[in-house]
Amino acid sequence: MTLWLHELRLLLRARLNLLALVLLAGLSTAAVSLGMVEVARQRAAIAAIPELQTEDMAAVIGWAAETGDPGNAAYYSFHPTWDAPAPLAFAAMGMRDVAPFIMRVRALGLEAQIHDGDTFNPELALPGRFDFAFVLVFLAPLFVIASFHDLKSGEREAGRVRMLEALPGGNSRLWRRRGVLRFALLWLGLSTPFLCAALVQGVSPGAIVAVLLLAAAYLWFWIALAAIVGRLRWSSVTNAATLAAIWLVLVLIVPTLANVAINRAVPVNQGAEIALAQREMVNRAWDIPRETTMRRFYAGHPAYAASAPLPVAFHWKWYFAFHQVGDESVADEVAAYRTGLEQRDRAARLLGWVLPPVGMQMLLGQLAETDLAAQLAYQDRIRAFHGRLRRFYYDYLFSDRPFGEADYARAPRFGEDG
């Protein structure tokens, strides 16, 4: 124990080491704090939905209920959906930083509503938000390099290596002791803010342990690289430059090039193109005979085929029918878009097996439920809810049943089963 305390005093007496530890702890604290603030903002926005929805619907019911027209109710009623953040989301915001977590939908064409805002700069989105995952993946290796690049070469340049290795407890045990001590301080500086935040957020013990173990494994990966470079008996400056170059290649250059290669190998159209295609089909419906649209709609939805023929004047069921047909016309594009995203995600996960920075990002996103799979699952919940909305309003539209004030309360609500 005396030797460990002695090494700890020596380590902390070096201002550079002490400054690095304080800075790492400060960055980790800032990252988890910003993550908690963002998660709190998202939860507050979701919590405000019921009150705002009540006000919005009161305004719609105020005039639409007097008409008794189900088309007015379906067209002017927006219905909120939301994706609540998981307890661990504060540590790795992932897709939540670029994808909506609240979406208001109507019974009209859904694909345009989902993909209308599906535009973001992939280059800016690549590193992600400044959160715990960013500090761990991108910044923590630099602190490992700062702490380990001169572990042995510094003593050799000071002429103390032989003396140290000749002391009792010297040789390999000395360097292991110093290495373990530096690792422990780096890990504590990085993990302590995360642990405090995770306990406040109510993260499960299993997830906390998993993140702490992943952080430790990631630090040991970089420590192992530093040890390999240290064995080459170069100077401390050369060691630092070499490790910095490795960091640049592994953390920035190769993942960026790999991302470009994956995107080229798996071409995927932008979601906005799906929205545009769906809108073009919807707009085209105004230029073709209404019976053509209705035949196509009834062919896919025979349950409504017994509906009365369209009157000469405008009728909402024709309007909603061509929105439904517009959605169905881009079904193949939607499926291809999703398949492409999933293929890219699988390719990135495979890359993570050989590139620890990429693998660490993927694992943290998966644990935090902020990855692509979580985003697609939210879209699936929206589609299921939208299907219920359509069926609810169609029952009124295609049977010409009046839609009274009490019927608004019967509309499906997101999150309810059925």
MINU-688072 format. One record per residue (C-alpha): residue number from 1; z, x, y; residue in one letter. Coordinates in pm, 1 decimal. Each point is the difference from the previous one (the first is absolute). Layout:
N
<nuke NUM; up Z; east X; north Y; seti a>
...
This chain:
418
<nuke 1; up 0.0; east 0.0; north 0.0; seti m>
<nuke 2; up 78.2; east 289.3; north 234.6; seti t>
<nuke 3; up -350.5; east 137.1; north -41.9; seti l>
<nuke 4; up -152.0; east -341.5; north 75.4; seti w>
<nuke 5; up 209.3; east -37.0; north 315.8; seti l>
<nuke 6; up -88.4; east 351.6; north 104.5; seti h>
<nuke 7; up -371.8; east -70.6; north -44.7; seti e>
<nuke 8; up 36.6; east -326.0; north 190.9; seti l>
<nuke 9; up 160.3; east 181.0; north 294.3; seti r>
<nuke 10; up -275.9; east 261.7; north -2.5; seti l>
<nuke 11; up -265.6; east -270.0; north -9.2; seti l>
<nuke 12; up 145.6; east -201.5; north 284.0; seti l>
<nuke 13; up 57.1; east 311.2; north 212.5; seti r>
<nuke 14; up -378.4; east 41.4; north 15.2; seti a>
<nuke 15; up -103.5; east -210.3; north 301.3; seti r>
<nuke 16; up -347.3; east -66.8; north -136.5; seti l>
<nuke 17; up 136.5; east -149.6; north -322.2; seti n>
<nuke 18; up 259.4; east -204.8; north 183.5; seti l>
<nuke 19; up -257.3; east -124.5; north 249.4; seti l>
<nuke 20; up -238.1; east -94.3; north -282.0; seti a>
<nuke 21; up 267.9; east -202.5; north -179.7; seti l>
<nuke 22; up 104.2; east -181.5; north 316.0; seti v>
<nuke 23; up -360.3; east -70.0; north 90.8; seti l>
<nuke 24; up -82.4; east -133.0; north -348.3; seti l>
<nuke 25; up 304.7; east -227.7; north 3.5; seti a>
<nuke 26; up -97.3; east -118.0; north 348.5; seti g>
<nuke 27; up -357.2; east -76.3; north -102.3; seti l>
<nuke 28; up 115.3; east -181.6; north -312.1; seti s>
<nuke 29; up 250.0; east -202.1; north 205.8; seti t>
<nuke 30; up -265.9; east -88.4; north 257.1; seti a>
<nuke 31; up -247.2; east -99.2; north -272.0; seti a>
<nuke 32; up 235.4; east -233.5; north -186.1; seti v>
<nuke 33; up 123.9; east -143.4; north 330.0; seti s>
<nuke 34; up -353.2; east -80.8; north 112.8; seti l>
<nuke 35; up -72.3; east -147.1; north -342.8; seti g>
<nuke 36; up 309.2; east -222.3; north 19.6; seti m>
<nuke 37; up -95.5; east -113.8; north 350.9; seti v>
<nuke 38; up -351.1; east -90.2; north -117.4; seti e>
<nuke 39; up 129.6; east -185.0; north -306.1; seti v>
<nuke 40; up 251.9; east -186.4; north 218.2; seti a>
<nuke 41; up -283.1; east -95.3; north 237.3; seti r>
<nuke 42; up -208.1; east -134.8; north -286.1; seti q>
<nuke 43; up 292.7; east -193.8; north -146.2; seti r>
<nuke 44; up 81.0; east -147.2; north 342.7; seti a>
<nuke 45; up -362.8; east -107.6; north 39.6; seti a>
<nuke 46; up 8.6; east -167.2; north -341.9; seti i>
<nuke 47; up 335.2; east -165.7; north 74.4; seti a>
<nuke 48; up -145.1; east -150.3; north 319.1; seti a>
<nuke 49; up -281.9; east -172.2; north -189.2; seti i>
<nuke 50; up 177.6; east -333.8; north -81.6; seti p>
<nuke 51; up 95.4; east -70.3; north 360.9; seti e>
<nuke 52; up -340.4; east 95.0; north 138.8; seti l>
<nuke 53; up -176.0; east -193.6; north -274.5; seti q>
<nuke 54; up 205.0; east -310.5; north 78.5; seti t>
<nuke 55; up -96.8; east 23.4; north 368.1; seti e>
<nuke 56; up -366.0; east 53.1; north -84.6; seti d>
<nuke 57; up -17.2; east -286.2; north -246.0; seti m>
<nuke 58; up 181.4; east -233.0; north 241.2; seti a>
<nuke 59; up -278.9; east 62.1; north 252.0; seti a>
<nuke 60; up -267.7; east -73.4; north -262.3; seti v>
<nuke 61; up 174.3; east -309.6; north -136.4; seti i>
<nuke 62; up 51.3; east -126.9; north 354.9; seti g>
<nuke 63; up -365.2; east -91.8; north 33.3; seti w>
<nuke 64; up -165.6; east 43.5; north -340.5; seti a>
<nuke 65; up 231.9; east -245.4; north -178.2; seti a>
<nuke 66; up -122.0; east -280.7; north 226.6; seti e>
<nuke 67; up -355.5; east 41.3; north -129.6; seti t>
<nuke 68; up 106.1; east -11.5; north -366.2; seti g>
<nuke 69; up -299.1; east 223.1; north -72.9; seti d>
<nuke 70; up 75.4; east 249.9; north -279.4; seti p>
<nuke 71; up -274.3; east 224.7; north 139.0; seti g>
<nuke 72; up 191.2; east 44.7; north 323.4; seti n>
<nuke 73; up 316.7; east 76.0; north -194.9; seti a>
<nuke 74; up -173.2; east 255.2; north -221.9; seti a>
<nuke 75; up -194.5; east 166.3; north 280.2; seti y>
<nuke 76; up 273.7; east 33.6; north 258.7; seti y>
<nuke 77; up 294.9; east 75.9; north -229.3; seti s>
<nuke 78; up 72.8; east 368.4; north -50.3; seti f>
<nuke 79; up 227.5; east 95.2; north -287.0; seti h>
<nuke 80; up 195.7; east 327.7; north 3.4; seti p>
<nuke 81; up 11.7; east 248.4; north -283.7; seti t>
<nuke 82; up 202.0; east 317.4; north -1.8; seti w>
<nuke 83; up 74.1; east 310.1; north -201.7; seti d>
<nuke 84; up 366.9; east 93.5; north 36.2; seti a>
<nuke 85; up 68.8; east 375.5; north -14.2; seti p>
<nuke 86; up 176.3; east 136.3; north -306.1; seti a>
<nuke 87; up 337.6; east 170.5; north 60.1; seti p>
<nuke 88; up -159.8; east 343.7; north -41.9; seti l>
<nuke 89; up -290.8; east -71.5; north 235.5; seti a>
<nuke 90; up 172.8; east 185.6; north 284.8; seti f>
<nuke 91; up -53.8; east 328.3; north -185.4; seti a>
<nuke 92; up -375.2; east -35.8; north -57.1; seti a>
<nuke 93; up -181.8; east -257.7; north 212.6; seti m>
<nuke 94; up -330.6; east 60.1; north -179.3; seti g>
<nuke 95; up -248.0; east -289.0; north 31.2; seti m>
<nuke 96; up 247.7; east -203.1; north 205.2; seti r>
<nuke 97; up -91.4; east 225.2; north 289.8; seti d>
<nuke 98; up -366.4; east -107.1; north 0.5; seti v>
<nuke 99; up -7.2; east -339.8; north -173.9; seti a>
<nuke 100; up 144.7; east -327.5; north 134.2; seti p>
<nuke 101; up 332.8; east -112.5; north -139.5; seti f>
<nuke 102; up -30.3; east -347.4; north 156.7; seti i>
<nuke 103; up -312.9; east -210.8; north -21.2; seti m>
<nuke 104; up -53.5; east -359.5; north 113.7; seti r>
<nuke 105; up -267.6; east -176.2; north -200.5; seti v>
<nuke 106; up -181.9; east -330.2; north 20.2; seti r>
<nuke 107; up -173.8; east -199.0; north -272.6; seti a>
<nuke 108; up -332.5; east 137.8; north 126.9; seti l>
<nuke 109; up -184.2; east 296.0; north -151.7; seti g>
<nuke 110; up 263.8; east 249.0; north -110.0; seti l>
<nuke 111; up -193.6; east 322.8; north -45.2; seti e>
<nuke 112; up -85.8; east 24.9; north 368.6; seti a>
<nuke 113; up 365.3; east -60.1; north 83.3; seti q>
<nuke 114; up 119.2; east 272.9; north -238.2; seti i>
<nuke 115; up -258.1; east 261.4; north 87.1; seti h>
<nuke 116; up -52.9; east -72.3; north 368.0; seti d>
<nuke 117; up 255.4; east 262.3; north 108.1; seti g>
<nuke 118; up -66.0; east 238.4; north -285.6; seti d>
<nuke 119; up -103.2; east 290.7; north 220.7; seti t>
<nuke 120; up 189.4; east 321.2; north 56.6; seti f>
<nuke 121; up -80.0; east 363.1; north 50.7; seti n>
<nuke 122; up 36.8; east 161.2; north -345.2; seti p>
<nuke 123; up 30.0; east 348.2; north 148.8; seti e>
<nuke 124; up 297.7; east -106.4; north 211.4; seti l>
<nuke 125; up 148.3; east -200.3; north -286.3; seti a>
<nuke 126; up -20.9; east 293.2; north -245.7; seti l>
<nuke 127; up 324.5; east 178.8; north 98.1; seti p>
<nuke 128; up 179.3; east -329.7; north 60.0; seti g>
<nuke 129; up 286.4; east -89.3; north 227.9; seti r>
<nuke 130; up 279.1; east 243.3; north 85.1; seti f>
<nuke 131; up 239.7; east -111.4; north -270.1; seti d>
<nuke 132; up 209.2; east 161.6; north -272.3; seti f>
<nuke 133; up -306.0; east 40.2; north -221.3; seti a>
<nuke 134; up -178.0; east 185.7; north 281.3; seti f>
<nuke 135; up 295.3; east 235.5; north 51.8; seti v>
<nuke 136; up 31.7; east 65.7; north -372.9; seti l>
<nuke 137; up -369.2; east 47.5; north -78.6; seti v>
<nuke 138; up -124.7; east 174.8; north 313.8; seti f>
<nuke 139; up 296.3; east 167.5; north 173.0; seti l>
<nuke 140; up 255.3; east 86.9; north -268.8; seti a>
<nuke 141; up -228.6; east 267.1; north -156.2; seti p>
<nuke 142; up -4.3; east 184.4; north 333.1; seti l>
<nuke 143; up 378.3; east 19.7; north -5.3; seti f>
<nuke 144; up -9.5; east 129.0; north -356.4; seti v>
<nuke 145; up -243.1; east 268.5; north 113.6; seti i>
<nuke 146; up 222.7; east 89.7; north 295.4; seti a>
<nuke 147; up 303.9; east 30.4; north -227.6; seti s>
<nuke 148; up -154.0; east 176.3; north -298.7; seti f>
<nuke 149; up -279.6; east 222.9; north 128.5; seti h>
<nuke 150; up 240.8; east 292.0; north 58.5; seti d>
<nuke 151; up 255.1; east -75.0; north -269.1; seti l>
<nuke 152; up -47.6; east 339.8; north -160.1; seti k>
<nuke 153; up -255.6; east 169.8; north 220.6; seti s>
<nuke 154; up 235.7; east -24.5; north 299.1; seti g>
<nuke 155; up 268.2; east 193.1; north -187.0; seti e>
<nuke 156; up -256.7; east 250.6; north -120.2; seti r>
<nuke 157; up -124.2; east 61.6; north 352.6; seti e>
<nuke 158; up 361.5; east 46.7; north 114.3; seti a>
<nuke 159; up 56.8; east 256.1; north -278.5; seti g>
<nuke 160; up 274.6; east -202.3; north -172.4; seti r>
<nuke 161; up -170.3; east -111.1; north -321.7; seti v>
<nuke 162; up 116.0; east 281.9; north -223.2; seti r>
<nuke 163; up 351.8; east -20.4; north 133.8; seti m>
<nuke 164; up 17.8; east -375.3; north -50.1; seti l>
<nuke 165; up -137.3; east 16.7; north -352.2; seti e>
<nuke 166; up 248.0; east 272.9; north -87.2; seti a>
<nuke 167; up 298.1; east -215.6; north 100.9; seti l>
<nuke 168; up 190.3; east -203.1; north -263.0; seti p>
<nuke 169; up -175.3; east -333.2; north -35.0; seti g>
<nuke 170; up -312.9; east 145.7; north 154.3; seti g>
<nuke 171; up -353.3; east 21.5; north -139.4; seti n>
<nuke 172; up -161.4; east -329.4; north -107.3; seti s>
<nuke 173; up 320.3; east -200.0; north 33.4; seti r>
<nuke 174; up 20.1; east 93.5; north 367.5; seti l>
<nuke 175; up -347.3; east -132.6; north 76.1; seti w>
<nuke 176; up 54.9; east -314.5; north -206.9; seti r>
<nuke 177; up 325.6; east -63.4; north 183.8; seti r>
<nuke 178; up -165.3; east 43.0; north 337.0; seti r>
<nuke 179; up -296.8; east -211.0; north -105.6; seti g>
<nuke 180; up 215.0; east -284.7; north -130.3; seti v>
<nuke 181; up 213.2; east 10.0; north 313.8; seti l>
<nuke 182; up -301.4; east -22.5; north 231.5; seti r>
<nuke 183; up -151.5; east -276.4; north -209.2; seti f>
<nuke 184; up 325.1; east -197.2; north 3.5; seti a>
<nuke 185; up 30.4; east 22.9; north 378.1; seti l>
<nuke 186; up -362.7; east -101.4; north 52.5; seti l>
<nuke 187; up 34.9; east -288.5; north -244.7; seti w>
<nuke 188; up 321.2; east -120.3; north 163.8; seti l>
<nuke 189; up -151.7; east 24.6; north 347.0; seti g>
<nuke 190; up -298.3; east -201.3; north -115.2; seti l>
<nuke 191; up 172.0; east -249.8; north -228.2; seti s>
<nuke 192; up 327.7; east -80.7; north 175.1; seti t>
<nuke 193; up -163.5; east -210.5; north 276.5; seti p>
<nuke 194; up -212.1; east -173.2; north -262.7; seti f>
<nuke 195; up 303.2; east -74.6; north -216.8; seti l>
<nuke 196; up 191.9; east -150.3; north 293.6; seti c>
<nuke 197; up -298.3; east -214.1; north 101.8; seti a>
<nuke 198; up -64.2; east -109.1; north -359.2; seti a>
<nuke 199; up 358.9; east -117.8; north -40.1; seti l>
<nuke 200; up -24.0; east -196.8; north 325.7; seti v>
<nuke 201; up -329.5; east -157.6; north -109.7; seti q>
<nuke 202; up 138.0; east -99.3; north -338.6; seti g>
<nuke 203; up -239.0; east 209.9; north -206.5; seti v>
<nuke 204; up 74.7; east -12.7; north -371.4; seti s>
<nuke 205; up 180.2; east 301.5; north -150.6; seti p>
<nuke 206; up -292.8; east 68.0; north -230.9; seti g>
<nuke 207; up -246.3; east 22.5; north 288.6; seti a>
<nuke 208; up 236.6; east 223.7; north 199.3; seti i>
<nuke 209; up 43.4; east 236.6; north -292.6; seti v>
<nuke 210; up -376.6; east 2.6; north -60.7; seti a>
<nuke 211; up -75.7; east 97.1; north 360.7; seti v>
<nuke 212; up 271.1; east 267.8; north 4.5; seti l>
<nuke 213; up -131.1; east 148.8; north -324.4; seti l>
<nuke 214; up -358.1; east -9.0; north 128.0; seti l>
<nuke 215; up 107.5; east 175.3; north 320.1; seti a>
<nuke 216; up 180.6; east 266.5; north -202.7; seti a>
<nuke 217; up -299.3; east 50.8; north -229.7; seti a>
<nuke 218; up -235.0; east 27.7; north 297.0; seti y>
<nuke 219; up 220.6; east 260.7; north 167.8; seti l>
<nuke 220; up 19.8; east 197.2; north -325.7; seti w>
<nuke 221; up -379.4; east -2.0; north -23.0; seti f>
<nuke 222; up -24.3; east 175.3; north 334.6; seti w>
<nuke 223; up 289.8; east 229.4; north -84.1; seti i>
<nuke 224; up -184.7; east 101.1; north -316.5; seti a>
<nuke 225; up -309.4; east 80.7; north 206.5; seti l>
<nuke 226; up 213.4; east 209.7; north 234.2; seti a>
<nuke 227; up 150.8; east 183.0; north -298.8; seti a>
<nuke 228; up -346.8; east 75.4; north -139.1; seti i>
<nuke 229; up -117.2; east 137.9; north 333.3; seti v>
<nuke 230; up 326.4; east 195.1; north 31.5; seti g>
<nuke 231; up -70.2; east 177.6; north -328.6; seti r>
<nuke 232; up -307.5; east 162.4; north 157.5; seti l>
<nuke 233; up 237.8; east 222.8; north 202.5; seti r>
<nuke 234; up -181.3; east -62.3; north 324.7; seti w>
<nuke 235; up 170.2; east 11.7; north 337.6; seti s>
<nuke 236; up 188.0; east -304.3; north 130.3; seti s>
<nuke 237; up -269.9; east -64.6; north 258.2; seti v>
<nuke 238; up -272.2; east 10.5; north -264.8; seti t>
<nuke 239; up 203.2; east -228.7; north -224.9; seti n>
<nuke 240; up 42.3; east -250.7; north 281.9; seti a>
<nuke 241; up -369.4; east 10.5; north 89.4; seti a>
<nuke 242; up -103.3; east -42.0; north -363.2; seti t>
<nuke 243; up 233.2; east -293.4; north -58.0; seti l>
<nuke 244; up -110.9; east -163.3; north 324.5; seti a>
<nuke 245; up -360.5; east 31.0; north -113.8; seti a>
<nuke 246; up 89.0; east -157.3; north -336.7; seti i>
<nuke 247; up 176.6; east -284.5; north 182.9; seti w>
<nuke 248; up -307.7; east -53.9; north 217.0; seti l>
<nuke 249; up -226.5; east -13.8; north -305.0; seti v>
<nuke 250; up 220.8; east -216.5; north -224.0; seti l>
<nuke 251; up 133.7; east -241.5; north 260.3; seti v>
<nuke 252; up -287.0; east -41.4; north 243.7; seti l>
<nuke 253; up -334.4; east 147.6; north -100.8; seti i>
<nuke 254; up -32.1; east -87.9; north -369.5; seti v>
<nuke 255; up 142.1; east -356.0; north 32.2; seti p>
<nuke 256; up -231.6; east -67.9; north 293.2; seti t>
<nuke 257; up -305.3; east 135.0; north -181.7; seti l>
<nuke 258; up 102.7; east -185.4; north -316.0; seti a>
<nuke 259; up 34.0; east -320.8; north 199.3; seti n>
<nuke 260; up -349.1; east 48.9; north 139.3; seti v>
<nuke 261; up -133.7; east 74.3; north -349.4; seti a>
<nuke 262; up 166.2; east -309.6; north -146.8; seti i>
<nuke 263; up -135.9; east -216.9; north 278.8; seti n>
<nuke 264; up -350.0; east 134.5; north -61.0; seti r>
<nuke 265; up 27.7; east -36.8; north -377.0; seti a>
<nuke 266; up 132.3; east -356.1; north 30.0; seti v>
<nuke 267; up -178.9; east -161.7; north 294.4; seti p>
<nuke 268; up 180.3; east -305.9; north 130.8; seti v>
<nuke 269; up -115.8; east -220.5; north 283.8; seti n>
<nuke 270; up 239.2; east -81.3; north 280.0; seti q>
<nuke 271; up 188.7; east -325.8; north -34.7; seti g>
<nuke 272; up -142.8; east -107.3; north 335.4; seti a>
<nuke 273; up -344.9; east -6.7; north -161.6; seti e>
<nuke 274; up 126.5; east -263.4; north -243.9; seti i>
<nuke 275; up 131.8; east -204.8; north 291.0; seti a>
<nuke 276; up -337.8; east 32.1; north 173.5; seti l>
<nuke 277; up -191.1; east -100.8; north -314.6; seti a>
<nuke 278; up 226.2; east -301.5; north -50.0; seti q>
<nuke 279; up -49.4; east -106.9; north 360.7; seti r>
<nuke 280; up -375.8; east 33.8; north -29.3; seti e>
<nuke 281; up 3.5; east -233.4; north -300.3; seti m>
<nuke 282; up 220.9; east -245.5; north 188.8; seti v>
<nuke 283; up -225.7; east 5.8; north 306.5; seti n>
<nuke 284; up -308.0; east -41.8; north -218.9; seti r>
<nuke 285; up 140.1; east -330.6; north -125.8; seti a>
<nuke 286; up -69.5; east -154.9; north 341.2; seti w>
<nuke 287; up -372.6; east 70.3; north -45.3; seti d>
<nuke 288; up -51.3; east -139.7; north -348.8; seti i>
<nuke 289; up 19.3; east -360.6; north -128.6; seti p>
<nuke 290; up 358.4; east -112.8; north -49.0; seti r>
<nuke 291; up -84.6; east -138.3; north -343.4; seti e>
<nuke 292; up -95.5; east 350.1; north -115.2; seti t>
<nuke 293; up 345.2; east 126.2; north 87.5; seti t>
<nuke 294; up 173.0; east -297.4; north -157.9; seti m>
<nuke 295; up -196.0; east 34.7; north -324.8; seti r>
<nuke 296; up 102.9; east 360.8; north -27.0; seti r>
<nuke 297; up 359.4; east -87.6; north 80.3; seti f>
<nuke 298; up 20.5; east -286.4; north -248.8; seti y>
<nuke 299; up -154.9; east 220.4; north -270.0; seti a>
<nuke 300; up 293.5; east 238.0; north 30.5; seti g>
<nuke 301; up 259.7; east -271.2; north 61.7; seti h>
<nuke 302; up -95.9; east -305.7; north -207.6; seti p>
<nuke 303; up 341.8; east -159.1; north 58.1; seti a>
<nuke 304; up -121.8; east -102.7; north 346.2; seti y>
<nuke 305; up -353.7; east -99.3; north -102.4; seti a>
<nuke 306; up 88.3; east -371.1; north 5.1; seti a>
<nuke 307; up 67.3; east 17.0; north 372.7; seti s>
<nuke 308; up -190.8; east -243.6; north 218.8; seti a>
<nuke 309; up -335.6; east 121.4; north 139.1; seti p>
<nuke 310; up 3.7; east 171.9; north 336.7; seti l>
<nuke 311; up -36.7; east -233.7; north 296.8; seti p>
<nuke 312; up -263.9; east 65.7; north 261.8; seti v>
<nuke 313; up 262.1; east 131.9; north 240.4; seti a>
<nuke 314; up 196.3; east 319.0; north -45.4; seti f>
<nuke 315; up 254.2; east 0.2; north -282.2; seti h>
<nuke 316; up 269.0; east 256.6; north -57.3; seti w>
<nuke 317; up -51.3; east 15.9; north -377.9; seti k>
<nuke 318; up -346.1; east 146.8; north 58.1; seti w>
<nuke 319; up 150.8; east 253.9; north 241.0; seti y>
<nuke 320; up 267.2; east 110.5; north -248.6; seti f>
<nuke 321; up -250.6; east -7.1; north -284.2; seti a>
<nuke 322; up -227.6; east 256.2; north 163.8; seti f>
<nuke 323; up 300.2; east 220.8; north 75.2; seti h>
<nuke 324; up 88.5; east -12.6; north -368.8; seti q>
<nuke 325; up -361.8; east 75.7; north -91.1; seti v>
<nuke 326; up 9.3; east 289.0; north 249.4; seti g>
<nuke 327; up 300.9; east 147.0; north -181.3; seti d>
<nuke 328; up -166.5; east -41.6; north -338.4; seti e>
<nuke 329; up -319.9; east 162.3; north 124.9; seti s>
<nuke 330; up 183.8; east 327.7; north 71.2; seti v>
<nuke 331; up 209.1; east -7.0; north -318.2; seti a>
<nuke 332; up -199.9; east 286.4; north -151.9; seti d>
<nuke 333; up 43.6; east 211.8; north 314.6; seti e>
<nuke 334; up 373.7; east -71.7; north 1.5; seti v>
<nuke 335; up 31.3; east 97.6; north -366.2; seti a>
<nuke 336; up -202.3; east 318.9; north 57.8; seti a>
<nuke 337; up 211.1; east 86.2; north 304.1; seti y>
<nuke 338; up 322.0; east -40.1; north -195.9; seti r>
<nuke 339; up -133.7; east 189.4; north -300.9; seti t>
<nuke 340; up -111.0; east 284.2; north 226.7; seti g>
<nuke 341; up 340.2; east 23.8; north 166.3; seti l>
<nuke 342; up 172.8; east 3.2; north -339.0; seti e>
<nuke 343; up -237.6; east 270.1; north -127.7; seti q>
<nuke 344; up 75.6; east 212.8; north 304.2; seti r>
<nuke 345; up 369.6; east -55.7; north -53.4; seti d>
<nuke 346; up -24.5; east 104.3; north -366.7; seti r>
<nuke 347; up -195.3; east 310.5; north 98.3; seti a>
<nuke 348; up 265.9; east 90.7; north 254.8; seti a>
<nuke 349; up 271.8; east -45.9; north -262.5; seti r>
<nuke 350; up -186.3; east 231.0; north -237.1; seti l>
<nuke 351; up -25.4; east 251.8; north 281.7; seti l>
<nuke 352; up 375.3; east -27.7; north 44.0; seti g>
<nuke 353; up 50.9; east 156.9; north -343.4; seti w>
<nuke 354; up -147.6; east 328.3; north 124.8; seti v>
<nuke 355; up 87.5; east -25.9; north 370.1; seti l>
<nuke 356; up 375.3; east -57.7; north 41.6; seti p>
<nuke 357; up -27.8; east -107.7; north 367.6; seti p>
<nuke 358; up -240.4; east -278.5; north -96.6; seti v>
<nuke 359; up 205.0; east -96.3; north -304.6; seti g>
<nuke 360; up 318.0; east -11.4; north 206.6; seti m>
<nuke 361; up -158.4; east -235.4; north 255.0; seti q>
<nuke 362; up -128.1; east -228.0; north -274.4; seti m>
<nuke 363; up 336.2; east -12.2; north -179.0; seti l>
<nuke 364; up 196.5; east -71.8; north 317.0; seti l>
<nuke 365; up -242.9; east -278.2; north 95.4; seti g>
<nuke 366; up 33.2; east -149.1; north -346.6; seti q>
<nuke 367; up 380.5; east 12.1; north 8.2; seti l>
<nuke 368; up 6.5; east -146.9; north 351.9; seti a>
<nuke 369; up -252.6; east -271.8; north -96.6; seti e>
<nuke 370; up -218.2; east 95.7; north 293.3; seti t>
<nuke 371; up -301.3; east 126.2; north -195.1; seti d>
<nuke 372; up -339.3; east -160.3; north -57.2; seti l>
<nuke 373; up 124.5; east -196.4; north -301.3; seti a>
<nuke 374; up 266.6; east -165.8; north 214.9; seti a>
<nuke 375; up -257.7; east -85.6; north 267.1; seti q>
<nuke 376; up -239.0; east -151.6; north -254.7; seti l>
<nuke 377; up 288.3; east -196.2; north -154.7; seti a>
<nuke 378; up 71.3; east -149.1; north 344.7; seti y>
<nuke 379; up -366.2; east -101.2; north 29.5; seti q>
<nuke 380; up 22.6; east -161.2; north -344.0; seti d>
<nuke 381; up 299.2; east -203.9; north 116.2; seti r>
<nuke 382; up -194.4; east -106.1; north 309.3; seti i>
<nuke 383; up -298.1; east -108.4; north -212.4; seti r>
<nuke 384; up 223.9; east -199.8; north -233.6; seti a>
<nuke 385; up 168.0; east -170.0; north 295.4; seti f>
<nuke 386; up -334.7; east -66.2; north 169.0; seti h>
<nuke 387; up -125.2; east -164.1; north -318.4; seti g>
<nuke 388; up 294.9; east -238.5; north 14.2; seti r>
<nuke 389; up -73.0; east -71.0; north 365.8; seti l>
<nuke 390; up -361.1; east -84.5; north -74.6; seti r>
<nuke 391; up 87.3; east -231.0; north -286.4; seti r>
<nuke 392; up 261.4; east -173.3; north 214.5; seti f>
<nuke 393; up -237.8; east -72.0; north 288.9; seti y>
<nuke 394; up -302.8; east -68.2; north -222.5; seti y>
<nuke 395; up 189.2; east -284.9; north -167.3; seti d>
<nuke 396; up 7.4; east -172.2; north 339.6; seti y>
<nuke 397; up -343.4; east 110.3; north 124.0; seti l>
<nuke 398; up -206.4; east -96.0; north -302.8; seti f>
<nuke 399; up 174.1; east -332.1; north -52.7; seti s>
<nuke 400; up 2.1; east -91.5; north 370.3; seti d>
<nuke 401; up 375.8; east -53.3; north -8.1; seti r>
<nuke 402; up 165.6; east -8.4; north 341.7; seti p>
<nuke 403; up 228.1; east 291.6; north 77.8; seti f>
<nuke 404; up 317.8; east -126.2; north 163.9; seti g>
<nuke 405; up 285.5; east 183.8; north 168.6; seti e>
<nuke 406; up 207.9; east 1.5; north -318.6; seti a>
<nuke 407; up -283.2; east 174.5; north -188.4; seti d>
<nuke 408; up 37.7; east 317.7; north 206.0; seti y>
<nuke 409; up 339.1; east 60.2; north -159.3; seti a>
<nuke 410; up -161.2; east -24.0; north -345.5; seti r>
<nuke 411; up -236.6; east 290.3; north 63.2; seti a>
<nuke 412; up 61.3; east 299.1; north -230.0; seti p>
<nuke 413; up 218.2; east 279.5; north 130.7; seti r>
<nuke 414; up -48.6; east 366.4; north -75.9; seti f>
<nuke 415; up 249.2; east 127.9; north -251.3; seti g>
<nuke 416; up 48.4; east -334.3; north -169.4; seti e>
<nuke 417; up -103.1; east -33.4; north -360.7; seti d>
<nuke 418; up -257.0; east -252.8; north -104.5; seti g>
